[in-house]
Amino acid sequence: MKYPVLDLGAVNAPLMPAISAAIDEVVQSGRYVGGPVVEAFEEELAAATGTPRAVGVSNGLDAMRLIFKAYIELGRLSPGDAVIVPANTYVASFLAITDAALRPVPVEPDPVTLNMDTTLLEAAYTPDVKAVLTVHLYGRACYDAALRDFVGRHNLLLVEDNAQAIGADGDVAGPLGTARTGALGNAAAFSFYPTKNVGAFGDAGAVTSADADLLDAVRALANYGSRERYNNIYKGYNCRLDPVQAAVLRVKLAALPAITAARRRNAAAYQAAIDNEAVTKPLMTAPDRCVWHQYVVRVSDRAMFRNYLAANGVGTDVHYPVPPHRQKCYAEYSALRLPVTERLADTVVSLPISEALTPAQIGKISRIINSYRP
Ligand SMILES: *Cc1c(COP(=O)(O)O)cnc(C)c1O
């Protein structure tokens, strides 16, 4: 494939001297779990996000699971409570809710933003709803006045699934006075899975919050339920971030402004160059607040479009072909009718967008797309 959908070797190549040196330092230090490198990364992530504190954890799903379990331990949520969640999301958003014995209430997406349609929130509300899990899909923040007012009016917890949108801004400022994702709700979960905009060299994640009690509970739950060695206050887990990953992430996080700028430049190049009535482009706002984790177009005959692009050397992916309510593991939701979500699952295609691509390469891919005839 001349233009693979994502070439992680090329993405990381410019940073490798700094990353190798940082990994080497951890190896030489003899400290392989916790310690000063993890703490330094936590401080830098909090500063980058505009939150007072962050806790590094093992991955993005665990970040969300720990948030929900911590709220249960703190008595802020109870098993059986309902959590509003976008129907159009990665299955991990649902898994975190059900793992904590909470009940997902899926809400359809806005067909323009592809994020949860916040005008549908009030109709989805019942007294069982105690929280909203907002998902900033494809790098676009899902946070506006309607969502902010909804959680305020009903006194709900707002949790962010910020796996895909580190560095993005919502439509309005959140309670901490910034519109930056990760600082918009009561707590936010980050994933640093290798393909994410800030990707580690393995699994990694984090939780940010302004709530010290929540973060203390998350940190204890991620460490066998213990704050002090051999003193277990919760039935916890082992979900810690290792310093080798934290060392990689410090370098990647420092590069985030450049990563985001390159992705925005590439998205703008696609937006200007793609001109084919069979291909629906994503929403572009001015200013551009999206960080373009994916650049997702829609086509009616996806298999034909993907085959055509593959034959012309362009790799693509699908995020996601099967929505959570149609997964075998969620058979109890299979009778739900979520037509906007289901139509998106059948028509979305992710194009190459990484910071390793140049605008000239985006131009070449766009010309190939413009010659597509269904
Ligand atoms: C990647 C992702 C997750 C899960 O993160 P992991 O680190 O892979 O566990 C959760 N939600 C969304 C929207 C994601 O894209």
Residues whose N, C-alpha, C, O or C-beta is under 5 A from the ligand:
A	BS01	LIG	N59 G60 L61 D62 Y90 A92 S93 D161 A163 Q164 S191 F192 Y193 A204
